[in-house]
Structure formats: structure tokens, C-alpha cells
Amino acid sequence: MGLFTLDEARSELARLLPALDEIVRLRADAAELAVGRSTLGGLPEFKAAQARLDELMESVQRTGAELKGFAPLLVDFPSEIDGVPVLLCWLEGDRELSWYHRTDLGFAGRRPL
């Protein structure tokens, strides 16, 4: 997949937010189901949650975005700023794309756009 412009990445993120919200919810459900004592169900419900999580994560990655973290959820969109390779960075809890970091610096080099 190619690089995202900022507008393309923001548009893709807006489209992905419902799936990302569902991943966060299912992650919590799966964690509760994994302990074995849950009002949510048992092993069949745990396996269903895991299968749905896999499906959602694959759908995110098919867009060209990179799923970098699961807890917390972290999604990067490959891009360039002034000819420098960067990752436009979304972190769970953000409602919009407003951060980036150089690819050689990683998350520690995260800066506001």
C-alpha cells in the first residue's frame, strides 16, 4: 500500500472509528471471558469474541494502516512530511488524527500535527 496524505488518513480514520471502538469493547469482553467467571458467557463466547477481534483487526490492516498496539490500541498511517517518512499516529481515546512521529523515532518521538 502507498502513503496516506493527512486528509486521506483522517478520512480513513473516521471510517474506521466504529471498528476501532468495537475492538476496544471486544478486547474488554474477551479479557473478562478469559478468566472463566463472567455473566457474558463462557468458552464459546470467548472464541466468538476472539474471532471477531481477528476479523476487525484484519479489516483495519487491509486499509494500509498499521495496527501497532492492542492495549492501548495504536494505529499508524504511513505518510511523509516535508519529504521525511512519518507515521500519522492515532492512539485509543483520540477522536481524530492529530499526532505523528518520524519512522526512525517511534512513538517516543510523537509530536502534534
Order of alpha helices (4+ residues) and beta strands (2+ residues): alpha-alpha-beta-beta-beta-beta-beta
